[in-house]
Amino acid sequence: MAKVRLKLIMEKGLAVGSCGTGIPERGTLEETKEEKAEIGSLLSWVRDTFGDQVDISVVDPKNIFSLFDNFRYGIKGTAPAWILNGKKVFEGIPAREDLEKALRKLL
């Protein structure tokens, strides 16, 4: 059985300001929390549904080690990018049904 590599390229929700307070990088703090919760729910669902068939990694585009990926996948802005087996398939937060369809197509 094939194993699918899911790489999620997304920014961390908070940056530390010079005065030590957390400031949202985009949107409001509440929007960022909601997005992170939705993404977390999707990733948990993938793990529960597909188990070891899907290898999940999450990468921050600001990390120096992700520079190659940023160019390769055309990462612009702050929308999360979902990469399946080396191909960008979604930007933003996909519907669970769309993500499931894309994963099942590769398995």
C-alpha positions in Angstrom: 0.0 0.0 0.0 1.3 3.5 -0.9 2.2 6.0 1.8 1.2 9.6 1.2 3.4 12.5 2.3 1.3 15.5 3.6 3.3 18.6 4.2 1.5 21.6 5.6 3.3 24.9 5.2 1.8 27.5 7.6 2.9 30.3 9.8 2.8 30.1 13.5 -0.1 32.1 14.9 1.7 34.5 17.0 4.9 36.5 16.8 6.6 37.9 19.9 6.9 41.7 19.7 9.8 43.7 21.0 8.0 44.3 24.3 7.4 40.6 24.8 3.6 40.6 24.0 2.1 38.2 21.5 0.8 40.0 18.4 -1.2 38.4 15.6 0.7 38.1 12.3 -2.5 38.3 10.2 -6.2 38.8 11.0 -7.3 39.0 14.6 -6.1 36.8 17.3 -9.5 35.2 17.4 -9.4 34.4 13.7 -6.0 32.9 14.1 -7.1 30.7 16.9 -10.1 29.5 14.9 -8.0 28.7 11.9 -5.4 26.8 14.0 -8.3 24.9 15.6 -9.8 24.0 12.3 -6.4 22.9 10.9 -5.7 20.9 14.0 -9.1 19.2 13.7 -8.3 18.3 10.0 -4.9 16.9 10.9 -6.3 14.8 13.7 -9.0 13.5 11.4 -6.3 12.6 8.8 -4.3 10.8 11.5 -7.4 9.0 12.8 -8.8 8.0 9.4 -5.6 7.1 7.5 -3.2 6.2 10.3 0.3 5.3 9.1 -0.8 5.6 5.4 -0.2 9.4 5.7 3.1 10.9 6.9 2.3 14.4 8.2 4.8 17.2 8.6 4.1 20.9 9.5 6.6 23.5 8.4 6.8 27.2 9.2 7.6 29.2 6.0 9.7 31.6 8.0 12.1 28.8 9.0 15.4 29.0 7.1 15.1 25.3 6.2 11.9 25.9 4.4 13.3 28.4 1.9 13.6 25.9 -0.9 9.9 24.8 -0.3 8.8 28.5 -0.4 10.2 28.9 -3.9 9.3 25.4 -5.1 5.6 25.7 -4.2 5.2 29.4 -4.7 4.4 30.2 -1.1 3.1 33.8 -1.0 1.2 35.5 1.7 0.0 33.8 4.9 -2.5 31.1 3.6 -1.6 27.6 4.6 -0.3 25.4 1.7 -1.2 21.7 1.6 1.4 19.6 -0.3 0.6 16.0 -1.1 3.5 13.9 -2.4 5.4 17.0 -3.6 2.5 18.8 -5.3 0.6 21.8 -3.9 -3.0 20.8 -3.9 -4.7 23.4 -1.6 -4.1 26.9 -0.3 -6.0 27.9 2.7 -8.1 25.4 4.6 -9.7 22.8 2.4 -13.1 21.2 3.1 -12.7 17.8 4.8 -14.4 16.1 1.8 -11.9 17.7 -0.7 -8.9 16.7 1.5 -10.3 13.1 1.8 -10.8 12.8 -2.0 -7.2 14.0 -2.7 -5.7 11.6 -0.2 -7.8 8.6 -1.3 -6.7 9.3 -4.9 -3.1 8.9 -3.9 -3.6 5.7 -1.8 
